[in-house]
Amino acid sequence: MKTRTEPISQSLASLAEACTGGLSDAVFFDIETTGLSPKSAVLYLIGAAFEEEGRFVLCQYLAEDLSEEEALLSAFSERISGKKRLFHFNGTTFDVPFFQARCRKYGLPCALPEMEQTDLYRQISPFKNALKLSSCRLKTLEEFLGSHRTDPFTGGQLIALYQEYRISRDEQLLAAMLLHNADDIRGMLSVLSMLAYPALAGAEAEPDRAELASCTDYAGNPGKELLLPVRLPLSLPRPLALHADGVFFSGKERSGLLKAPVFCGELKHFYPDYKNYSYLPEEDCAIHRSVAVYVDKAHRLPATPETCYTRRTGEFLPLFLPCGTKESAPEEALFAPLFFRQAPGRRGKAAPDAARHASAGRSSSAGRSASAGRPAGSRGVQTPAFPSSGKGSGKNGGGKPSSFREGYFEANGAFLKNGTLLSAYAAHLLTHLLKS
């Protein structure tokens, strides 16, 4: 069995420490095997980076013959004894269960499943579309960060090299195998910086700089938008720009700016217990039955879910609330009371047109109808033409049902001065952008 230990560069060590909160109990782990099934394949090469005697090192264990697998597993397990955190790339489905199965074959204890695990693939892959990645392979992520390997082989191609090395002991084959495995470890360390993307939802707003500003849309119509500067938890490895449903984000290093469209006009707040309300068609609003008894029966109707509302005119900011769940979203309580363009319906149903920010200067008159008892449309609402992702009418760009329904809350002075609410809203918008 061959063992090789070398120092990790200071730049990678510093990056790893910054992204993980410390290296003393951390292990970065990757394996090479002769196949995919631990029942028939052998683990012949382990690469790992960890802190040892005050140095951050890369350690590699190679079984020069298949008979050395047990010694390799035992030596590596002993070397990392006492470490608490394990980092890997797609190791949840392959590296860890494979290592565990091979230890079980020899009756060896395996500490890996007991360690706190971070699978970088699972952390980063949900943001593939937002980052416009062609894939989430490790090499692709490295290239996204501007790094290009000299190693030409894949893990599958390495198997043939290993089989030939077992016979020839060719030093060039050995160097090629060790280089590939070492590049996997170094690549894993470099993509730690991409943990800044899932960490975006932890951005802190800067309330002293938040403001409602005048703006002009693409069609030249005047409007307003929220400008919300944020401080990011981790430094972005590359500048990032996101936009969806009229919301924009631009970020560089640890600074970012969110822009959200302001709806100026009239919206409706719907009461959930509509059976306890009466609708007044001439006033176009609902009042509680205890008060409605004093209104002539000819001028009131039993409220329905669609007519049980009160109207308010002002400046509002959008919320993107989940569909398909019976539970209310935390935002519904945090930013209450919420307002809607029309009855929001059940949580399992998609909202009305989530892309209406794109409607240029639309307005409608009251249009009351006392005889039919139907609610009037939006009253004098002016909606600037903000760009959107095209997820209107409950559909997204691919024709699938929208995953959210759109509500609003008042953008008043108290909100703009509340750092906690501003940070919560920043997290809400960033989460929506990253999922869009």
N, C-alpha and C positions, 0 to 999 in steps of 0.2 A: 504494500500500500504506500502510495506517495502522498506526502503532505506538503503544502506550500503556503507560506504566510508572507504577505507584503502589506505595506502601509497604504491606506486610502488617502488620496490627495486631500490637502487641507480645505480646498474649496468645496469638495463633496462632503467632507466631514462637517463643515460649518453649516452647509445647507441641510444635511440630515438632522443636525442638532436643532436648528431653528424650526424645522417642520414637525419634529416629533416631541419637542419639549425636553430633550435630553437623551443621551445614548447609553448611559450606564447599564440599563436593564434591557436594551433592545437588540434584536437579531434580525438581519436582513438575509433571506434564505432562498436558495434556488437549487434544484436538482436536475441531473441528467439521467435518463434511464434507457434500457434497451427496448422498451415498448411501452404501451399505454396501460396494460393490465398488470397490477401487482401480483396476480396469481401466476403469471408466466414470465414476466419481465424482471430484470434485476436493476437495482439502483447502483450505478457505478461512479457517479461524481456528485459531490456536494460542494456548493459554494456558499459562503456566508460572510457577512460583514458584521463586526461587533467591536465593542470597546474592551480592550484587554491591557492591563497594566498601564493604564493612562493613554494608550494609543488606540486609534480607530483602525482596524486591520481587516484585510480580506484574507480569509482562510479557505483553502480548497483541499478536499480529500478525494483521492482517486484510487479506486480498486483496480490494480493492474491485472487482476484475474477475477473471475466471477466468484471464486472461493473466498475472496477477501471482503465480500459485502458485509458480513456480520461484524468484522473488525472495524470497518468504515463506519457503520451505524453506531457502534458502541463508542468509538473514539470521538465522533462528533457530538453525541449526546452528552458525554462527560465534559467536553470542552465548553458547552453552553449551559452547563448546570447552573442554576440560580438566576438565569435570565427570565424576565417576566413578560416581555412583549415580543411578538413575532410579526414581521412585515414580509409580505410576499406579493407576487403578481399572478393572480388567478390560482393561487395555491389552495384556496378553499376547496376547489373541485379536483385538483390533481396532486400537487406537491405534498400537502399535509396528509391526506388519506393514503397516498402511495407509501410515504415514509412510515406511517403508522402500521400499515399492513405488512411491510417487510420486517419491522421490529417484532410484530406479533409472530411472524414465521419462526424467528429465532428465540422467542421467549424473552425479548429484551423490553425493559420499560421504555415508554415513549412519553416525553413531557410536552411535546408540541401541542396536542389538543387542549392542554390545560393553560396554555399561555394566552394572554390577551392578543387577539389577532387583528391585523389591518391588511385587508386585501386591496392593494392599490388598483387593481383592475376593476373591482366592484365599486370602489369609490369614484373612479374617474369615468367609467363607461356610460353612466346616465347622462353625461354632458357631451356625448359624441356629436350630436346634431348642433347643439349650441356653439361648439368649438369648430364645427365644420370639418371634422376628422373623417378620413376615408375609412378608417378602422380603428380599433383600440388595441391593436397589437403593440407590444413593447417598442419595437423598432419604429412604428409609426408615431408613437408619442415622443420618442427621442428626436425624430426628424421635425416634429411640430415645434420642439424646443430649440431646433437649430443644430442638433448633434447628428453626426453620421458615422456609423461604425466602419471599421476596417475588416471586421470579421465577416466572411462571405457566407457562412453556413447557417442552416436552421437546426433546431434540435433534432429533427428527424434525420437530417443528413449526417449528423454527428455519430449516429449509431454505427454506420459503416466504417467511419474512421476509428471508432473504438474497437470494433471487431478486428480490424487490420492491425491496430496497435498491439492488441493482446498477443499477436503472433510475431510481429516484427520489432516491437519496442522502438519504433522510429521516433526520434526526438521531435521531428517536425509535426508528426501527427499529434504527439503529446502537447506541443505548444498550441496547435490549432484548437484542440479540445479545451484546454485551460483558458485560452483567450476568449472563446465563445462564452464559457460559463462566467468568466470575470466580467465580460461586457454586459451580461445579463444583470449581474449585481450592480455594476456601476450605472447601468441604464435605470435600474429600479431606484437607485439613490437620486438620480437626476430628475425622474418624474415625480419625486416627492413634492417638488415645487408646484405640481398641478393640483395638490390638495387645496391650493388657494381657491379653486373653483367651487368645490362643494362647501368650502368655508364662507363663501360670499354671503350666505343668509345670515351670518353673524355680524354683518357690517353695522357700524355705529354711525348714526346720523349726526350731523353738525348743526344743531338747532340755530346757532347764531347766524348761520349763512343760508338757512332755508327761506324761500320766498315764493310768493305768487307773482309771476312776471307776465307782462304782455308779450304776445307773440303773434306771428302770422303763419297761417298754414300754407301748404303747397299751392293752393288756389288763390292765395292773396287775401283770405278772409281773416279778420282780426280775432283774437282769442286770448286765452290765458293758459299758463302751464305752471306746474309746481317744479321749482328747481331745488333739488335736495342733494347737497354734497354729502358724501359718506366717507368714513375711514374704514379701510378693509382690514380684516384680521390677519391675513397673510399677504405678502407681496406677490402680485401677479407676475408669472414668468414672462408673459407677453401681454401687450395692450389688448384689451377686450372691448368689443362693441356688440351690444345686443338690442334688439327691438322687436316688439310684438304688441298688437292691440293698442297702438298709440303710445306705448311706454318705451322709453329709450334709456340705455345705460352705456356709459363709456368709462373705462377704468384703466389706470396705468399705475404699476407698482402698488402702493397702498392707498391711493386716492381714487375716488370714483364720483361720478355725477349721475343722478337719476333725474329724468324728466317725465312727468305724468300730466296728461291733459286735464284741464279743469272744465267741468260741465257747468255752464252758466245758464240758469233758467229754472224751470219748475219740474220737480219730481214728486213722487208719491211715497208716503210711508204707509205700509199695509199692516193692519191689525190682524193677528193670527186667529183670534176668537170671533170670527165674523158673525156667528149666530147671535151674539150679544149686541149687535149693532144694526142700525137702520141707515139706509142710503138716502140722501137728500138730492134728487136729480138737479134741482134748480141751483143749489149751492155746490154741486159736484163734490161732495164729501160725505163721509160716514160719521155718525155720532152714536154714542152709547144709548141703548134702549131706555135706560133710566131717564135720559134727557129727551129722547125722541117721543115719549108719550105726550109731550106738550106741543108737538108739531101735528098739524092736521094730517089725517091719514091720506088725504089726496096728494100730499106733498112729500110722502116718504114711502120707501119700499124696504122689504127685508134685504139686508146686505148679503152679498155673495163674496166668495174669495176675491173676485175681480173688482168689486166695488167698495170693499171695506178699507178705505184709505183716507188719509188727510193729505193735503197738498202743501208743498213748501217751495218757495222761490229763493234761490241763493247760488252759491258756488260750491260745487261738489267734486270729490275725487273718486276714481273708480276702485272697486274691490273685485277680485276675481275669485268667486266662491266655488267650492267643489260641487260637482254633481255626483249622483250615484251613491250617496251616503245618507243614512238616517240621522247621523249625528250632525249637530251644527258646527261650523268651523269656528275656531277661536276668535277669528276676526269679527264674527257677528256680534259677540259681546263686547269686544275691545273697542270697536268703532261705532257702537250703537248710539242713536238709532240709525238704521239703514234705510235708504231710499231706492226706489226702482222706477223704471220707465213705465212698466206695466206689472201686473201681478207676477211675482217670482215663481209661483207654482210650487210643486213638491221639490225637495232637494234632489230627487232622482232624475228630474227633468232638466234638459238644457235650458239655459237662459235665452231670452230674446236677443236678437242681433248684438253680439259682443263687439262688432266692428263699427258701430254707429259713430265712433269718433271720426270716421272717414266721410260722413255725410256733410256736404258743404253748405253751411249756413242754412240748414233746414229749420223751418218753423211751422207751427200749426196753430189754428185758432181754437177757441173754446169748444164750439160745436156741441153745446149741451143738448140733451134729449130727455125731456121729462117723461114723455109718454112711454118710451122703451125702457127707461131705467138703466141705460147703459152709461158707463163713464165716458167723459169727453177725453180727447187726446191731450197731448202736452200743450200747455197754455203759454204761447209766446216764447217757446224755447228756442234759443239760438245755439247751435252746435257747430263749433269750428271744424274745419276739415283736417283732422289729424290723420296721419298715415296709420294703417293698421296691417295686421298679418293676414287679413282676409278670412278670419274665423267667424264670419257673420252667420246669422240665422241658424245657430246651433251646429254649424259645420266648420271644419277647419279646411285648410288648403287641399287636403287629400280626400275630402268628402266624408270624413268620419265625424260622428257626433262630437260636439264640443265637450270638453271635460270640465267646463266651468260655467257658472251663471254670473252675470255682471250686476253688482249692486253699487251703491254710492254712499258716501258719508260727507257731512259738511266740512268744508275746508275753512274753518273759522280761525280767529286769532289765537284761541287757546290751544288748538292743535299745533299751530306753527311754533309755539313756544314750549311745547312738551317734548323734551328729548326722548323720553321712553316711547311715546306714541310714534314719533318720527322714526325712531330706529325700528319699531315693529312694522311700520308701513314700508320702510326700506327693505326689510327682510321679506315682506309679503311680495313686493314688486320683483325683487331679485329671484325669489323662488319661482314666481310665475314665468319670468323671462327664461330661466334655465330649463323649464319644463316645456316651453313652447316650441 
